C-alpha cells in the first residue's frame, strides 16, 4: 500500500528530475483546476460530453496515485511530508474510496487536496 522509495541505484539524473518536474507540474495544475468537479446525475460513460475531464471517474484517482508513485521512485519527490501525504492518499483510495463508481464530493476534495500538495511541492524548486 505504501509508496516505493527512490531507487538507490539508477535514480534519475538532476536534469531528468527537472524535466519530470516541469512535465508533471502543469499536469497537476490542469487536473486540479480544469477538470470537472460536479457529480453528474447519470453514470459517467463515454457518451457523456467531456467524459475524460470528470474528476468523479475512478481512473482520475488512479492516475494521481500512479503519478505520485512514479515521481517518488524517480527521486523527483523527496520531501518526507509530501511522501507521507501521498501514502495517505493511496491508503484513502484503498480503504475509503475502493468503489470509484460511487465517487462522492468528499473523495474529489481529497484528490484536490493532494493535488494542491503536489503543485506546491513541485513549484518550490
VMD Tcl script that builds the backbone (N, CA, C; Angstrom):
set m [mol new atoms 375]
animate dup $m
set s [atomselect $m all]
$s set {name element resname resid chain x y z} {
  {N N UNK 1 A 0.826 -1.185 0.000}
  {CA C UNK 1 A 0.000 0.000 0.000}
  {C C UNK 1 A 0.869 1.246 0.000}
  {N N UNK 2 A 2.030 1.222 0.627}
  {CA C UNK 2 A 2.879 2.399 0.683}
  {C C UNK 2 A 3.556 2.657 -0.647}
  {N N UNK 3 A 4.053 3.864 -0.765}
  {CA C UNK 3 A 4.761 4.227 -1.981}
  {C C UNK 3 A 6.165 3.665 -1.941}
  {N N UNK 4 A 6.677 3.319 -3.096}
  {CA C UNK 4 A 8.054 2.861 -3.176}
  {C C UNK 4 A 8.987 4.033 -2.922}
  {N N UNK 5 A 10.094 3.768 -2.294}
  {CA C UNK 5 A 11.079 4.797 -2.015}
  {C C UNK 5 A 11.945 5.012 -3.261}
  {N N UNK 6 A 12.651 6.160 -3.336}
  {CA C UNK 6 A 13.513 6.380 -4.504}
  {C C UNK 6 A 14.491 5.227 -4.687}
  {N N UNK 7 A 14.784 4.932 -5.918}
  {CA C UNK 7 A 15.723 3.865 -6.230}
  {C C UNK 7 A 17.102 4.235 -5.718}
  {N N UNK 8 A 17.787 3.285 -5.091}
  {CA C UNK 8 A 19.123 3.566 -4.590}
  {C C UNK 8 A 20.130 3.603 -5.721}
  {N N UNK 9 A 19.921 2.798 -6.734}
  {CA C UNK 9 A 20.793 2.835 -7.906}
  {C C UNK 9 A 19.925 3.148 -9.103}
  {N N UNK 10 A 20.470 3.887 -10.009}
  {CA C UNK 10 A 19.705 4.221 -11.201}
  {C C UNK 10 A 18.717 5.348 -10.988}
  {N N UNK 11 A 18.811 6.077 -9.873}
  {CA C UNK 11 A 17.929 7.217 -9.672}
  {C C UNK 11 A 18.158 8.209 -10.801}
  {N N UNK 12 A 17.127 8.892 -11.175}
  {CA C UNK 12 A 17.197 9.821 -12.296}
  {C C UNK 12 A 18.247 10.909 -12.052}
  {N N UNK 13 A 18.865 11.385 -13.115}
  {CA C UNK 13 A 19.828 12.485 -13.018}
  {C C UNK 13 A 19.085 13.763 -12.629}
  {N N UNK 14 A 19.827 14.745 -12.163}
  {CA C UNK 14 A 19.203 16.012 -11.796}
  {C C UNK 14 A 18.487 16.654 -12.988}
  {N N UNK 15 A 19.094 16.563 -14.161}
  {CA C UNK 15 A 18.468 17.128 -15.361}
  {C C UNK 15 A 17.159 16.407 -15.676}
  {N N UNK 16 A 17.145 15.098 -15.537}
  {CA C UNK 16 A 15.926 14.320 -15.806}
  {C C UNK 16 A 14.860 14.630 -14.751}
  {N N UNK 17 A 15.270 14.779 -13.489}
  {CA C UNK 17 A 14.309 15.132 -12.446}
  {C C UNK 17 A 13.663 16.480 -12.743}
  {N N UNK 18 A 14.465 17.434 -13.196}
  {CA C UNK 18 A 13.919 18.750 -13.538}
  {C C UNK 18 A 12.969 18.638 -14.727}
  {N N UNK 19 A 13.319 17.828 -15.702}
  {CA C UNK 19 A 12.447 17.598 -16.855}
  {C C UNK 19 A 11.108 17.011 -16.395}
  {N N UNK 20 A 11.156 16.049 -15.494}
  {CA C UNK 20 A 9.924 15.441 -14.977}
  {C C UNK 20 A 9.112 16.443 -14.163}
  {N N UNK 21 A 9.790 17.238 -13.350}
  {CA C UNK 21 A 9.099 18.257 -12.548}
  {C C UNK 21 A 8.355 19.212 -13.480}
  {N N UNK 22 A 9.022 19.656 -14.534}
  {CA C UNK 22 A 8.409 20.592 -15.475}
  {C C UNK 22 A 7.291 19.951 -16.286}
  {N N UNK 23 A 7.319 18.649 -16.432}
  {CA C UNK 23 A 6.251 17.929 -17.138}
  {C C UNK 23 A 5.029 17.742 -16.235}
  {N N UNK 24 A 5.265 17.344 -14.984}
  {CA C UNK 24 A 4.150 16.991 -14.103}
  {C C UNK 24 A 3.503 18.186 -13.421}
  {N N UNK 25 A 4.230 19.278 -13.198}
  {CA C UNK 25 A 3.631 20.444 -12.556}
  {C C UNK 25 A 2.425 20.961 -13.345}
  {N N UNK 26 A 2.549 21.236 -14.645}
  {CA C UNK 26 A 1.352 21.695 -15.369}
  {C C UNK 26 A 0.264 20.628 -15.464}
  {N N UNK 27 A 0.649 19.370 -15.475}
  {CA C UNK 27 A -0.360 18.299 -15.499}
  {C C UNK 27 A -1.189 18.351 -14.224}
  {N N UNK 28 A -0.526 18.465 -13.068}
  {CA C UNK 28 A -1.259 18.528 -11.803}
  {C C UNK 28 A -2.103 19.795 -11.719}
  {N N UNK 29 A -1.589 20.899 -12.228}
  {CA C UNK 29 A -2.366 22.150 -12.243}
  {C C UNK 29 A -3.618 21.984 -13.098}
  {N N UNK 30 A -3.474 21.328 -14.234}
  {CA C UNK 30 A -4.616 21.082 -15.108}
  {C C UNK 30 A -5.638 20.169 -14.421}
  {N N UNK 31 A -5.161 19.083 -13.825}
  {CA C UNK 31 A -6.073 18.165 -13.137}
  {C C UNK 31 A -6.818 18.877 -12.015}
  {N N UNK 32 A -6.131 19.735 -11.331}
  {CA C UNK 32 A -6.728 20.430 -10.189}
  {C C UNK 32 A -7.745 21.479 -10.614}
  {N N UNK 33 A -7.391 22.277 -11.624}
  {CA C UNK 33 A -8.189 23.468 -11.918}
  {C C UNK 33 A -9.052 23.385 -13.174}
  {N N UNK 34 A -8.785 22.442 -14.066}
  {CA C UNK 34 A -9.530 22.404 -15.320}
  {C C UNK 34 A -10.463 21.206 -15.447}
  {N N UNK 35 A -10.394 20.276 -14.532}
  {CA C UNK 35 A -11.275 19.110 -14.607}
  {C C UNK 35 A -12.596 19.405 -13.893}
  {N N UNK 36 A -13.622 18.673 -14.263}
  {CA C UNK 36 A -14.992 18.923 -13.813}
  {C C UNK 36 A -15.225 18.294 -12.440}
  {N N UNK 37 A -15.713 19.107 -11.510}
  {CA C UNK 37 A -15.894 18.658 -10.130}
  {C C UNK 37 A -17.328 18.282 -9.776}
  {N N UNK 38 A -18.245 18.374 -10.682}
  {CA C UNK 38 A -19.632 18.024 -10.375}
  {C C UNK 38 A -19.843 16.526 -10.512}
  {N N UNK 39 A -20.796 16.034 -9.776}
  {CA C UNK 39 A -21.203 14.635 -9.903}
  {C C UNK 39 A -22.420 14.612 -10.816}
  {N N UNK 40 A -22.280 14.051 -12.012}
  {CA C UNK 40 A -23.422 14.050 -12.933}
  {C C UNK 40 A -24.552 13.170 -12.398}
  {N N UNK 41 A -25.755 13.483 -12.831}
  {CA C UNK 41 A -26.919 12.717 -12.378}
  {C C UNK 41 A -26.961 11.330 -13.009}
  {N N UNK 42 A -26.252 11.159 -14.115}
  {CA C UNK 42 A -26.192 9.857 -14.769}
  {C C UNK 42 A -24.810 9.241 -14.569}
  {N N UNK 43 A -24.738 7.968 -14.808}
  {CA C UNK 43 A -23.452 7.295 -14.711}
  {C C UNK 43 A -22.484 7.899 -15.731}
  {N N UNK 44 A -21.238 8.073 -15.315}
  {CA C UNK 44 A -20.235 8.643 -16.214}
  {C C UNK 44 A -19.826 7.568 -17.213}
  {N N UNK 45 A -20.103 7.829 -18.477}
  {CA C UNK 45 A -19.746 6.884 -19.538}
  {C C UNK 45 A -19.221 7.663 -20.733}
  {N N UNK 46 A -18.699 6.920 -21.700}
  {CA C UNK 46 A -18.056 7.538 -22.862}
  {C C UNK 46 A -18.971 8.490 -23.617}
  {N N UNK 47 A -20.278 8.305 -23.558}
  {CA C UNK 47 A -21.172 9.174 -24.324}
  {C C UNK 47 A -21.471 10.498 -23.624}
  {N N UNK 48 A -20.976 10.681 -22.420}
  {CA C UNK 48 A -21.153 11.931 -21.687}
  {C C UNK 48 A -20.176 12.971 -22.235}
  {N N UNK 49 A -20.662 14.174 -22.571}
  {CA C UNK 49 A -19.731 15.203 -23.055}
  {C C UNK 49 A -18.610 15.441 -22.036}
  {N N UNK 50 A -17.404 15.615 -22.524}
  {CA C UNK 50 A -16.221 15.845 -21.673}
  {C C UNK 50 A -15.970 14.709 -20.691}
  {N N UNK 51 A -16.314 13.508 -21.092}
  {CA C UNK 51 A -16.149 12.321 -20.241}
  {C C UNK 51 A -14.796 12.279 -19.535}
  {N N UNK 52 A -13.734 12.509 -20.287}
  {CA C UNK 52 A -12.384 12.364 -19.736}
  {C C UNK 52 A -12.020 13.446 -18.731}
  {N N UNK 53 A -12.805 14.494 -18.628}
  {CA C UNK 53 A -12.467 15.599 -17.733}
  {C C UNK 53 A -13.228 15.557 -16.404}
  {N N UNK 54 A -13.932 14.493 -16.139}
  {CA C UNK 54 A -14.658 14.374 -14.865}
  {C C UNK 54 A -13.744 13.825 -13.777}
  {N N UNK 55 A -13.688 14.539 -12.668}
  {CA C UNK 55 A -12.906 14.057 -11.529}
  {C C UNK 55 A -13.561 12.843 -10.879}
  {N N UNK 56 A -14.827 12.652 -11.102}
  {CA C UNK 56 A -15.541 11.540 -10.477}
  {C C UNK 56 A -15.193 10.186 -11.088}
  {N N UNK 57 A -14.466 10.156 -12.195}
  {CA C UNK 57 A -14.061 8.884 -12.796}
  {C C UNK 57 A -13.020 8.212 -11.907}
  {N N UNK 58 A -13.118 6.922 -11.739}
  {CA C UNK 58 A -12.153 6.188 -10.923}
  {C C UNK 58 A -10.740 6.317 -11.442}
  {N N UNK 59 A -10.596 6.377 -12.758}
  {CA C UNK 59 A -9.250 6.469 -13.321}
  {C C UNK 59 A -8.586 7.805 -13.007}
  {N N UNK 60 A -9.358 8.824 -12.683}
  {CA C UNK 60 A -8.788 10.109 -12.259}
  {C C UNK 60 A -7.954 9.902 -10.996}
  {N N UNK 61 A -8.505 9.183 -10.042}
  {CA C UNK 61 A -7.816 8.914 -8.780}
  {C C UNK 61 A -6.607 7.997 -8.993}
  {N N UNK 62 A -6.797 6.985 -9.815}
  {CA C UNK 62 A -5.721 6.039 -10.102}
  {C C UNK 62 A -4.546 6.738 -10.780}
  {N N UNK 63 A -4.838 7.647 -11.687}
  {CA C UNK 63 A -3.787 8.382 -12.384}
  {C C UNK 63 A -2.951 9.208 -11.396}
  {N N UNK 64 A -3.602 9.885 -10.481}
  {CA C UNK 64 A -2.877 10.682 -9.486}
  {C C UNK 64 A -1.992 9.770 -8.650}
  {N N UNK 65 A -2.535 8.665 -8.202}
  {CA C UNK 65 A -1.779 7.716 -7.376}
  {C C UNK 65 A -0.555 7.203 -8.128}
  {N N UNK 66 A -0.727 6.833 -9.385}
  {CA C UNK 66 A 0.387 6.322 -10.186}
  {C C UNK 66 A 1.442 7.404 -10.422}
  {N N UNK 67 A 1.003 8.626 -10.658}
  {CA C UNK 67 A 1.949 9.721 -10.875}
  {C C UNK 67 A 2.772 9.990 -9.612}
  {N N UNK 68 A 2.130 9.955 -8.454}
  {CA C UNK 68 A 2.863 10.149 -7.194}
  {C C UNK 68 A 3.914 9.065 -7.045}
  {N N UNK 69 A 3.512 7.837 -7.243}
  {CA C UNK 69 A 4.452 6.718 -7.103}
  {C C UNK 69 A 5.634 6.878 -8.054}
  {N N UNK 70 A 5.369 7.239 -9.297}
  {CA C UNK 70 A 6.437 7.419 -10.273}
  {C C UNK 70 A 7.399 8.532 -9.843}
  {N N UNK 71 A 6.849 9.653 -9.388}
  {CA C UNK 71 A 7.708 10.785 -9.013}
  {C C UNK 71 A 8.512 10.494 -7.750}
  {N N UNK 72 A 7.978 9.683 -6.857}
  {CA C UNK 72 A 8.745 9.285 -5.663}
  {C C UNK 72 A 9.861 8.326 -6.065}
  {N N UNK 73 A 9.538 7.308 -6.843}
  {CA C UNK 73 A 10.566 6.326 -7.223}
  {C C UNK 73 A 11.626 6.937 -8.132}
  {N N UNK 74 A 11.278 7.989 -8.849}
  {CA C UNK 74 A 12.242 8.672 -9.715}
  {C C UNK 74 A 13.110 9.656 -8.945}
  {N N UNK 75 A 12.770 9.894 -7.686}
  {CA C UNK 75 A 13.545 10.832 -6.887}
  {C C UNK 75 A 13.167 12.280 -7.102}
  {N N UNK 76 A 12.057 12.535 -7.800}
  {CA C UNK 76 A 11.595 13.915 -8.009}
  {C C UNK 76 A 10.960 14.435 -6.729}
  {N N UNK 77 A 10.148 13.613 -6.098}
  {CA C UNK 77 A 9.556 13.963 -4.805}
  {C C UNK 77 A 10.376 13.262 -3.728}
  {N N UNK 78 A 11.017 14.062 -2.881}
  {CA C UNK 78 A 11.848 13.503 -1.814}
  {C C UNK 78 A 11.435 14.007 -0.434}
  {N N UNK 79 A 10.593 15.010 -0.392}
  {CA C UNK 79 A 10.136 15.571 0.879}
  {C C UNK 79 A 9.309 14.513 1.616}
  {N N UNK 80 A 9.748 14.150 2.808}
  {CA C UNK 80 A 9.085 13.066 3.544}
  {C C UNK 80 A 7.640 13.404 3.896}
  {N N UNK 81 A 7.343 14.674 4.087}
  {CA C UNK 81 A 5.963 15.068 4.385}
  {C C UNK 81 A 5.077 14.846 3.159}
  {N N UNK 82 A 5.575 15.207 1.990}
  {CA C UNK 82 A 4.812 15.013 0.750}
  {C C UNK 82 A 4.651 13.518 0.473}
  {N N UNK 83 A 5.713 12.752 0.696}
  {CA C UNK 83 A 5.625 11.293 0.507}
  {C C UNK 83 A 4.576 10.707 1.450}
  {N N UNK 84 A 4.569 11.150 2.698}
  {CA C UNK 84 A 3.583 10.651 3.668}
  {C C UNK 84 A 2.162 11.009 3.234}
  {N N UNK 85 A 1.977 12.201 2.689}
  {CA C UNK 85 A 0.646 12.592 2.217}
  {C C UNK 85 A 0.250 11.767 0.988}
  {N N UNK 86 A 1.218 11.442 0.150}
  {CA C UNK 86 A 0.948 10.554 -0.985}
  {C C UNK 86 A 0.552 9.167 -0.524}
  {N N UNK 87 A 1.235 8.674 0.520}
  {CA C UNK 87 A 0.877 7.367 1.080}
  {C C UNK 87 A -0.519 7.403 1.690}
  {N N UNK 88 A -0.872 8.510 2.324}
  {CA C UNK 88 A -2.218 8.649 2.899}
  {C C UNK 88 A -3.266 8.655 1.783}
  {N N UNK 89 A -2.962 9.302 0.662}
  {CA C UNK 89 A -3.883 9.292 -0.473}
  {C C UNK 89 A -4.062 7.868 -1.000}
  {N N UNK 90 A -2.964 7.120 -1.098}
  {CA C UNK 90 A -3.034 5.726 -1.543}
  {C C UNK 90 A -3.874 4.901 -0.573}
  {N N UNK 91 A -3.687 5.104 0.720}
  {CA C UNK 91 A -4.481 4.397 1.725}
  {C C UNK 91 A -5.961 4.761 1.588}
  {N N UNK 92 A -6.228 6.037 1.410}
  {CA C UNK 92 A -7.601 6.501 1.251}
  {C C UNK 92 A -8.265 5.802 0.059}
  {N N UNK 93 A -7.543 5.723 -1.040}
  {CA C UNK 93 A -8.096 5.069 -2.231}
  {C C UNK 93 A -8.469 3.617 -1.956}
  {N N UNK 94 A -7.640 2.925 -1.218}
  {CA C UNK 94 A -7.886 1.506 -0.948}
  {C C UNK 94 A -8.969 1.276 0.091}
  {N N UNK 95 A -8.995 2.121 1.113}
  {CA C UNK 95 A -9.880 1.867 2.243}
  {C C UNK 95 A -11.175 2.673 2.228}
  {N N UNK 96 A -11.120 3.910 1.738}
  {CA C UNK 96 A -12.301 4.769 1.831}
  {C C UNK 96 A -12.925 5.099 0.478}
  {N N UNK 97 A -12.220 4.791 -0.601}
  {CA C UNK 97 A -12.740 5.037 -1.944}
  {C C UNK 97 A -12.474 3.822 -2.836}
  {N N UNK 98 A -12.800 2.636 -2.330}
  {CA C UNK 98 A -12.470 1.429 -3.102}
  {C C UNK 98 A -13.406 1.186 -4.285}
  {N N UNK 99 A -14.536 1.855 -4.319}
  {CA C UNK 99 A -15.510 1.648 -5.391}
  {C C UNK 99 A -15.722 2.963 -6.131}
  {N N UNK 100 A -14.863 3.262 -7.117}
  {CA C UNK 100 A -14.917 4.568 -7.774}
  {C C UNK 100 A -16.226 4.876 -8.476}
  {N N UNK 101 A -17.040 3.876 -8.736}
  {CA C UNK 101 A -18.332 4.173 -9.357}
  {C C UNK 101 A -19.261 4.910 -8.391}
  {N N UNK 102 A -18.861 4.994 -7.124}
  {CA C UNK 102 A -19.648 5.705 -6.125}
  {C C UNK 102 A -18.877 6.899 -5.572}
  {N N UNK 103 A -18.195 7.625 -6.433}
  {CA C UNK 103 A -17.414 8.787 -6.007}
  {C C UNK 103 A -18.331 9.828 -5.376}
  {N N UNK 104 A -17.858 10.366 -4.266}
  {CA C UNK 104 A -18.583 11.419 -3.543}
  {C C UNK 104 A -17.799 12.721 -3.670}
  {N N UNK 105 A -18.426 13.824 -3.353}
  {CA C UNK 105 A -17.728 15.114 -3.381}
  {C C UNK 105 A -16.565 15.108 -2.387}
  {N N UNK 106 A -16.697 14.400 -1.282}
  {CA C UNK 106 A -15.601 14.317 -0.313}
  {C C UNK 106 A -14.374 13.655 -0.939}
  {N N UNK 107 A -14.596 12.669 -1.796}
  {CA C UNK 107 A -13.495 11.995 -2.477}
  {C C UNK 107 A -12.774 12.968 -3.415}
  {N N UNK 108 A -13.551 13.758 -4.113}
  {CA C UNK 108 A -12.964 14.750 -5.020}
  {C C UNK 108 A -12.150 15.764 -4.222}
  {N N UNK 109 A -12.631 16.145 -3.046}
  {CA C UNK 109 A -11.883 17.094 -2.222}
  {C C UNK 109 A -10.560 16.491 -1.749}
  {N N UNK 110 A -10.557 15.217 -1.429}
  {CA C UNK 110 A -9.304 14.545 -1.053}
  {C C UNK 110 A -8.319 14.593 -2.227}
  {N N UNK 111 A -8.807 14.332 -3.433}
  {CA C UNK 111 A -7.942 14.406 -4.619}
  {C C UNK 111 A -7.442 15.837 -4.819}
  {N N UNK 112 A -8.322 16.817 -4.651}
  {CA C UNK 112 A -7.906 18.212 -4.787}
  {C C UNK 112 A -6.830 18.566 -3.768}
  {N N UNK 113 A -6.980 18.066 -2.554}
  {CA C UNK 113 A -6.001 18.359 -1.506}
  {C C UNK 113 A -4.621 17.818 -1.864}
  {N N UNK 114 A -4.544 16.576 -2.342}
  {CA C UNK 114 A -3.229 16.023 -2.687}
  {C C UNK 114 A -2.679 16.730 -3.923}
  {N N UNK 115 A -3.542 17.122 -4.851}
  {CA C UNK 115 A -3.059 17.891 -5.999}
  {C C UNK 115 A -2.470 19.224 -5.549}
  {N N UNK 116 A -3.102 19.881 -4.577}
  {CA C UNK 116 A -2.558 21.136 -4.038}
  {C C UNK 116 A -1.184 20.908 -3.418}
  {N N UNK 117 A -1.030 19.811 -2.683}
  {CA C UNK 117 A 0.266 19.472 -2.078}
  {C C UNK 117 A 1.311 19.259 -3.164}
  {N N UNK 118 A 0.961 18.519 -4.206}
  {CA C UNK 118 A 1.896 18.227 -5.294}
  {C C UNK 118 A 2.291 19.495 -6.044}
  {N N UNK 119 A 1.319 20.348 -6.305}
  {CA C UNK 119 A 1.591 21.605 -7.017}
  {C C UNK 119 A 2.537 22.474 -6.188}
  {N N UNK 120 A 2.263 22.591 -4.903}
  {CA C UNK 120 A 3.129 23.380 -4.033}
  {C C UNK 120 A 4.533 22.791 -3.986}
  {N N UNK 121 A 4.617 21.475 -3.851}
  {CA C UNK 121 A 5.916 20.812 -3.777}
  {C C UNK 121 A 6.725 21.005 -5.055}
  {N N UNK 122 A 6.098 20.776 -6.199}
  {CA C UNK 122 A 6.822 20.886 -7.463}
  {C C UNK 122 A 7.096 22.334 -7.849}
  {N N UNK 123 A 6.331 23.266 -7.323}
  {CA C UNK 123 A 6.556 24.694 -7.599}
  {C C UNK 123 A 7.700 25.254 -6.777}
  {N N UNK 124 A 8.048 24.577 -5.699}
  {CA C UNK 124 A 9.038 25.084 -4.763}
  {C C UNK 124 A 10.463 24.873 -5.151}
  {N N UNK 125 A 10.747 24.389 -6.331}
  {CA C UNK 125 A 12.128 24.125 -6.741}
  {C C UNK 125 A 12.706 25.310 -7.462}
}
mol reanalyze $m
mol bondsrecalc $m
mol representation Tube
mol addrep $m
